């Protein structure tokens, strides 16, 4: 699939930006609205605390003046009954002042507890909207990583993809990857990987070296960490841990794929650079495991995290995640607008492999109407998407 601008010039993207933008406007606007409500409640909480602090300060000052007045009058009274009544008034004033202060504190505590509940609900609603968006297909995500770990007879699988630097970790359907419910041998994953050269050895009573070969097709996959530019795979003859695993490390360089084989020996780990023909076989294993990652993306059922620079923005700061996604879309929207034939709409063309083209449109007026409907704080967050 190729993406073209409305003027038929080739666009630098491999996904339908208008489709992704439409989805983001739907979910992102609701997330921004929810966060705006949370922020307004946060501001209200701070204002209540300031008002209460001011009220208590005035209450203390007023009470001090009342107490001083009563004490002065009581001390100058000429009769015991008058002095006793003055003492009662002083005690009553102090009790009522304390009760009044407690009422102020209780009122603020009750109101702020309600605001805190509203904030939590609103922030979680924002996260739900962002999760709903990040679960969509064709929003510009590219494969980031898949990890497989054999645990108690079945594989724990984790998969992620990346959108403009944000790494999204997904939860998978427990029934989605049937073939990974039990230990797998390499021969069932990659047809060509039956034997590898793992080193050089010296024959007994001879000085020359011979190739040390190992059958690996019958080895089990214990763990794999697969990325676009590197991979690490642990395999072993047995899954009970009685034998040290063999580690296969691969890296993609501009001039080809390089690999080395790591074995645990009595004198420490031994590294052996894979010969070119074996590196090619290992590249086949790498590709097969990457395809497992793409299969896993097809059975994702939830979003567990959205990480940027090792911070989980989804959990820690969903507003920062919205802002980053707006920055992701804004220059694309501006370029699409500049190249669209009509000033009233954004337009793209999708060219399929058979040469067939489909037009994509998004009414600019609808974008402006959606933004106008938002409260000011939420609208400011998305204003860069108005072409």
VEXDREN-2710 file (C-alpha; in Angstrom, 1 decimal):
% VEXDREN-2710
k/r/px/py/pz
1/UNK/0.0/0.0/0.0
2/UNK/1.2/3.5/-0.8
3/UNK/-0.1/6.8/0.6
4/UNK/-0.4/9.9/-1.7
5/UNK/-1.3/13.4/-1.0
6/UNK/-4.4/15.0/-2.5
7/UNK/-2.2/16.4/-5.3
8/UNK/-1.1/12.8/-6.1
9/UNK/2.5/13.3/-4.8
10/UNK/3.9/10.4/-2.8
11/UNK/3.5/10.8/1.0
12/UNK/6.2/9.6/3.4
13/UNK/3.9/7.4/5.4
14/UNK/2.8/3.9/5.3
15/UNK/-0.6/4.3/7.0
16/UNK/-3.9/6.1/6.4
17/UNK/-3.2/9.3/8.4
18/UNK/-6.7/10.6/8.1
19/UNK/-8.2/7.4/9.4
20/UNK/-5.8/7.6/12.4
21/UNK/-6.5/11.3/12.9
22/UNK/-10.2/10.7/12.9
23/UNK/-9.8/8.0/15.6
24/UNK/-7.5/10.2/17.6
25/UNK/-9.9/13.2/17.4
26/UNK/-12.7/11.0/18.7
27/UNK/-10.8/9.4/21.6
28/UNK/-8.2/12.1/22.2
29/UNK/-10.9/14.8/22.6
30/UNK/-12.8/12.8/25.1
31/UNK/-9.5/12.1/27.0
32/UNK/-8.7/15.8/27.0
33/UNK/-12.2/16.7/28.2
34/UNK/-11.8/14.2/31.1
35/UNK/-8.4/15.6/32.0
36/UNK/-9.7/19.1/31.9
37/UNK/-12.4/18.1/34.4
38/UNK/-9.8/16.5/36.6
39/UNK/-7.7/19.7/36.4
40/UNK/-10.7/21.9/37.3
41/UNK/-11.3/19.7/40.4
42/UNK/-7.7/20.0/41.3
43/UNK/-7.8/23.8/41.1
44/UNK/-11.1/23.8/43.2
45/UNK/-9.3/21.7/45.9
46/UNK/-6.4/24.1/46.1
47/UNK/-8.8/27.1/46.2
48/UNK/-10.9/25.5/49.0
49/UNK/-7.7/24.9/51.0
50/UNK/-6.6/28.5/50.6
51/UNK/-10.1/29.8/51.6
52/UNK/-10.2/27.5/54.6
53/UNK/-6.7/28.6/55.7
54/UNK/-7.8/32.2/55.4
55/UNK/-11.1/31.6/57.3
56/UNK/-9.3/29.8/60.1
57/UNK/-6.7/32.6/60.4
58/UNK/-9.5/35.2/60.7
59/UNK/-11.4/32.9/63.2
60/UNK/-8.3/32.6/65.4
61/UNK/-7.8/36.4/65.3
62/UNK/-11.4/37.2/66.1
63/UNK/-11.6/34.6/68.9
64/UNK/-8.4/36.1/70.4
65/UNK/-10.0/39.5/70.5
66/UNK/-13.2/38.1/72.0
67/UNK/-11.3/36.2/74.6
68/UNK/-9.3/39.3/75.5
69/UNK/-12.4/41.4/75.8
70/UNK/-14.2/38.9/78.1
71/UNK/-11.1/38.4/80.2
72/UNK/-10.7/42.2/80.7
73/UNK/-14.4/42.7/81.6
74/UNK/-14.3/39.6/84.0
75/UNK/-11.2/40.8/85.8
76/UNK/-12.8/44.2/86.5
77/UNK/-16.1/42.8/87.6
78/UNK/-16.9/43.7/91.3
79/UNK/-18.9/40.6/92.1
80/UNK/-18.1/36.9/92.2
81/UNK/-21.2/36.1/90.2
82/UNK/-20.1/38.5/87.4
83/UNK/-16.6/37.1/87.4
84/UNK/-18.0/33.5/87.3
85/UNK/-20.3/34.4/84.4
86/UNK/-17.3/35.9/82.6
87/UNK/-15.4/32.6/83.0
88/UNK/-18.4/30.7/81.6
89/UNK/-18.5/33.1/78.6
90/UNK/-14.8/32.6/78.0
91/UNK/-15.1/28.9/78.1
92/UNK/-18.2/29.0/75.7
93/UNK/-16.3/31.3/73.3
94/UNK/-13.3/28.9/73.2
95/UNK/-15.5/25.8/72.7
96/UNK/-17.6/27.4/70.0
97/UNK/-14.5/28.7/68.2
98/UNK/-13.0/25.2/68.2
99/UNK/-16.3/23.7/67.0
100/UNK/-16.5/26.3/64.2
101/UNK/-12.9/25.6/63.1
102/UNK/-13.7/21.8/63.0
103/UNK/-16.8/22.5/60.9
104/UNK/-14.6/24.5/58.4
105/UNK/-12.0/21.6/58.3
106/UNK/-14.7/18.9/57.9
107/UNK/-16.5/20.8/55.1
108/UNK/-13.2/21.2/53.1
109/UNK/-12.2/17.6/53.7
110/UNK/-15.6/16.4/52.5
111/UNK/-15.7/18.6/49.4
112/UNK/-12.0/17.7/48.5
113/UNK/-12.7/14.0/49.0
114/UNK/-15.5/14.3/46.4
115/UNK/-13.2/16.2/44.1
116/UNK/-10.5/13.6/44.5
117/UNK/-13.0/10.9/43.6
118/UNK/-14.0/12.9/40.5
119/UNK/-10.4/13.3/39.6
120/UNK/-9.6/9.6/39.8
121/UNK/-12.7/8.7/37.7
122/UNK/-11.9/11.4/35.1
123/UNK/-8.2/10.4/34.8
124/UNK/-9.2/6.7/34.4
125/UNK/-11.7/7.7/31.8
126/UNK/-8.9/9.5/29.9
127/UNK/-6.8/6.4/30.1
128/UNK/-9.6/4.3/28.8
129/UNK/-10.1/6.6/25.8
130/UNK/-6.3/6.5/25.1
131/UNK/-6.3/2.7/25.5
132/UNK/-9.2/2.5/23.0
133/UNK/-7.2/4.5/20.5
134/UNK/-4.0/2.6/20.9
135/UNK/-5.8/-0.7/20.4
136/UNK/-7.0/0.4/16.9
137/UNK/-5.4/-0.9/13.7
138/UNK/-3.7/1.2/11.1
139/UNK/-2.7/4.2/13.4
140/UNK/0.9/4.3/12.4
141/UNK/2.3/1.7/14.8
142/UNK/5.4/-0.4/13.8
143/UNK/6.6/-3.6/15.4
144/UNK/8.9/-2.9/18.4
145/UNK/9.5/-6.2/20.2
146/UNK/8.3/-9.6/21.2
147/UNK/9.5/-11.6/24.1
148/UNK/8.8/-15.3/24.8
149/UNK/9.6/-17.0/28.0
150/UNK/9.0/-20.6/28.8
151/UNK/7.4/-20.9/32.2
152/UNK/5.9/-24.0/33.7
153/UNK/5.4/-25.7/30.3
154/UNK/4.0/-22.8/28.3
155/UNK/5.2/-19.5/26.9
156/UNK/4.5/-16.2/28.4
157/UNK/4.3/-13.8/25.4
158/UNK/4.7/-10.0/25.5
159/UNK/4.5/-7.8/22.5
160/UNK/4.9/-4.1/21.8
161/UNK/4.8/-1.6/19.0
162/UNK/6.0/1.9/18.6
163/UNK/4.3/5.1/17.5
164/UNK/6.6/8.0/17.1
165/UNK/8.9/7.0/20.0
166/UNK/6.1/5.8/22.3
167/UNK/6.3/2.1/23.0
168/UNK/3.0/0.5/23.6
169/UNK/2.9/-2.8/25.6
170/UNK/-0.2/-4.9/24.9
171/UNK/-2.1/-7.5/26.9
172/UNK/-2.8/-10.6/24.7
173/UNK/-5.8/-12.9/24.6
174/UNK/-4.8/-16.0/26.6
175/UNK/-6.3/-18.2/23.8
176/UNK/-4.8/-16.2/20.9
177/UNK/-1.5/-18.1/20.3
178/UNK/-2.4/-21.7/20.3
179/UNK/1.0/-22.9/19.0
180/UNK/2.8/-21.5/22.0
181/UNK/1.0/-23.3/24.8
182/UNK/3.7/-26.0/25.1
183/UNK/7.5/-26.2/24.6
184/UNK/8.6/-25.8/21.0
185/UNK/11.6/-27.2/19.3
186/UNK/13.6/-25.1/16.8
187/UNK/12.7/-27.5/14.0
188/UNK/9.0/-26.6/14.5
189/UNK/9.8/-22.9/14.2
190/UNK/12.4/-22.7/11.4
191/UNK/12.7/-25.5/8.9
192/UNK/16.4/-24.8/7.9
193/UNK/17.8/-24.7/11.4
194/UNK/18.9/-28.3/12.1
195/UNK/22.6/-27.9/12.7
196/UNK/25.0/-25.1/13.6
197/UNK/28.8/-24.8/13.9
198/UNK/29.4/-23.8/17.5
199/UNK/33.2/-23.7/17.6
200/UNK/36.4/-25.4/16.5
201/UNK/38.0/-28.4/18.2
202/UNK/41.2/-30.2/18.1
203/UNK/41.3/-33.9/17.4
204/UNK/43.0/-36.2/19.8
205/UNK/46.7/-36.7/19.0
206/UNK/46.5/-34.2/16.1
207/UNK/47.3/-30.5/15.8
208/UNK/44.8/-29.5/13.2
209/UNK/41.4/-28.1/14.1
210/UNK/38.0/-29.3/12.9
211/UNK/34.6/-27.8/12.9
212/UNK/32.5/-28.5/16.0
213/UNK/29.0/-29.1/14.9
214/UNK/25.8/-29.3/17.1
215/UNK/22.4/-30.5/16.3
216/UNK/20.0/-27.7/17.4
217/UNK/16.8/-28.6/15.6
218/UNK/15.8/-30.8/18.5
219/UNK/16.6/-28.0/21.1
220/UNK/13.8/-26.3/22.8
221/UNK/13.2/-22.6/22.7
222/UNK/13.5/-21.3/26.3
223/UNK/13.4/-17.6/25.7
224/UNK/13.6/-15.0/23.0
225/UNK/13.8/-11.3/22.9
226/UNK/13.2/-10.1/19.3
227/UNK/13.6/-6.5/18.1
228/UNK/13.8/-5.0/14.6
229/UNK/17.6/-4.6/14.8
230/UNK/18.7/-7.3/17.2
231/UNK/17.6/-10.5/18.7
232/UNK/18.6/-12.9/21.5
233/UNK/17.4/-16.5/21.7
234/UNK/18.1/-19.1/24.4
235/UNK/17.8/-22.8/23.5
236/UNK/18.5/-26.0/25.4
237/UNK/18.4/-29.7/24.8
238/UNK/16.1/-30.1/27.8
239/UNK/13.6/-27.9/29.5
240/UNK/14.2/-29.1/33.0
241/UNK/17.3/-26.8/33.5
242/UNK/19.7/-29.7/33.8
243/UNK/21.7/-28.4/30.9
244/UNK/23.0/-24.8/30.4
245/UNK/21.3/-23.0/27.6
246/UNK/22.9/-22.0/24.3
247/UNK/22.4/-18.3/23.5
248/UNK/22.1/-17.1/20.0
249/UNK/22.7/-13.3/19.5
250/UNK/22.0/-11.5/16.3
251/UNK/22.4/-8.0/15.0
252/UNK/21.4/-6.3/11.8
253/UNK/24.1/-4.1/10.3
254/UNK/24.0/-2.1/7.1
255/UNK/26.0/-4.7/5.3
256/UNK/24.1/-7.7/6.6
257/UNK/23.2/-9.8/9.6
258/UNK/25.8/-10.9/12.1
259/UNK/25.5/-13.5/14.8
260/UNK/27.4/-15.2/17.5
261/UNK/26.8/-18.2/19.6
262/UNK/27.4/-18.2/23.4
263/UNK/27.9/-21.4/25.4
264/UNK/28.4/-21.7/29.1
265/UNK/31.6/-23.7/29.8
266/UNK/33.4/-24.6/33.0
267/UNK/35.9/-21.7/32.4
268/UNK/33.2/-19.2/31.6
269/UNK/31.1/-18.3/28.6
270/UNK/32.5/-19.1/25.2
271/UNK/31.6/-16.9/22.2
272/UNK/31.9/-18.1/18.6
273/UNK/31.0/-15.9/15.6
274/UNK/28.5/-17.7/13.5
275/UNK/29.8/-18.6/10.0
276/UNK/27.9/-16.8/7.1
277/UNK/25.8/-19.8/6.2
278/UNK/24.7/-20.3/9.8
279/UNK/24.0/-16.5/10.2
280/UNK/21.6/-16.8/7.3
281/UNK/19.9/-19.7/9.0
282/UNK/19.6/-17.8/12.2
283/UNK/18.2/-14.8/10.3
284/UNK/15.4/-17.2/9.2
285/UNK/14.7/-18.0/12.9
286/UNK/14.7/-14.3/13.6
287/UNK/12.2/-13.7/10.9
288/UNK/10.0/-16.5/12.0
289/UNK/9.9/-15.1/15.6
290/UNK/9.2/-11.6/14.3
291/UNK/6.2/-13.1/12.5
292/UNK/5.0/-14.5/15.8
293/UNK/5.2/-10.9/17.1
294/UNK/2.9/-9.7/14.2
295/UNK/0.5/-12.6/15.0
296/UNK/0.5/-11.5/18.6
297/UNK/-0.4/-7.9/17.7
298/UNK/-3.5/-9.5/16.0
299/UNK/-4.7/-10.9/19.3
300/UNK/-4.1/-7.9/21.5
301/UNK/-7.0/-7.2/23.9
302/UNK/-5.7/-4.4/26.1
303/UNK/-3.0/-1.8/26.6
304/UNK/-0.8/-2.3/29.6
305/UNK/1.6/0.7/29.2
306/UNK/2.6/3.5/26.8
307/UNK/6.3/4.2/27.5
308/UNK/8.4/7.2/26.5
309/UNK/11.9/7.4/27.7
310/UNK/11.1/4.6/30.2
311/UNK/8.2/6.6/31.7
312/UNK/4.8/5.0/31.5
313/UNK/2.8/8.0/30.4
314/UNK/-0.5/6.1/30.4
315/UNK/-0.1/5.5/34.1
316/UNK/1.9/8.6/35.2
317/UNK/0.8/11.4/32.9
318/UNK/-2.0/10.7/30.3
319/UNK/-2.0/14.4/29.5
320/UNK/1.7/14.2/28.3
321/UNK/0.7/11.2/26.2
322/UNK/-2.1/13.3/24.5
323/UNK/0.4/16.1/24.0
324/UNK/3.0/13.8/22.4
325/UNK/0.4/12.3/20.0
326/UNK/-0.8/15.8/19.0
327/UNK/2.9/16.6/18.2
328/UNK/2.9/13.4/16.2
329/UNK/-0.1/14.4/14.1
330/UNK/0.2/18.2/13.8
331/UNK/2.9/18.5/11.1
332/UNK/1.2/15.7/9.1
333/UNK/-2.1/17.6/9.3
334/UNK/-0.4/20.8/8.2
335/UNK/1.3/19.1/5.2
336/UNK/-1.9/17.3/4.2
337/UNK/-3.8/20.6/4.4
338/UNK/-1.2/22.4/2.3
339/UNK/-1.4/19.7/-0.4
340/UNK/-5.2/19.2/-0.4
341/UNK/-7.0/20.6/-3.5
342/UNK/-10.0/21.9/-1.5
343/UNK/-9.7/24.4/1.3
344/UNK/-12.7/22.8/3.0
345/UNK/-11.3/19.3/3.5
346/UNK/-8.2/17.2/4.1
347/UNK/-7.6/14.6/1.4
348/UNK/-5.3/11.7/0.8
349/UNK/-5.2/8.8/-1.7
350/UNK/-4.5/5.2/-0.8
351/UNK/-2.9/3.2/-3.7
352/UNK/-3.3/-0.6/-3.3
353/UNK/-0.9/-3.1/-4.7
354/UNK/-3.1/-3.8/-7.7
355/UNK/-2.9/-0.1/-8.6
356/UNK/-6.4/0.7/-7.4
357/UNK/-6.7/4.1/-5.6
358/UNK/-9.2/5.2/-3.0
359/UNK/-9.9/8.7/-1.9
360/UNK/-9.8/9.7/1.8
361/UNK/-11.4/12.9/3.0
362/UNK/-11.9/14.7/6.4
363/UNK/-14.0/17.8/6.6
364/UNK/-12.0/20.6/8.2
365/UNK/-15.3/22.1/9.5
366/UNK/-16.0/19.0/11.5
367/UNK/-12.6/19.3/13.2
368/UNK/-13.2/22.9/14.1
369/UNK/-16.7/22.1/15.4
370/UNK/-15.3/19.3/17.5
371/UNK/-12.7/21.5/19.0
372/UNK/-15.2/24.4/19.7
373/UNK/-17.3/22.0/21.7
374/UNK/-14.5/21.3/24.1
375/UNK/-13.8/23.3/27.3
376/UNK/-11.0/25.8/26.9
377/UNK/-8.3/23.7/28.6
378/UNK/-9.1/20.6/26.5
379/UNK/-9.4/22.7/23.3
380/UNK/-5.9/24.3/23.9
381/UNK/-4.5/20.8/24.1
382/UNK/-5.7/19.9/20.6
383/UNK/-5.6/23.2/18.9
384/UNK/-2.6/22.3/16.8
385/UNK/-4.8/19.8/14.9
386/UNK/-6.9/22.5/13.5
387/UNK/-5.7/22.9/9.9
END
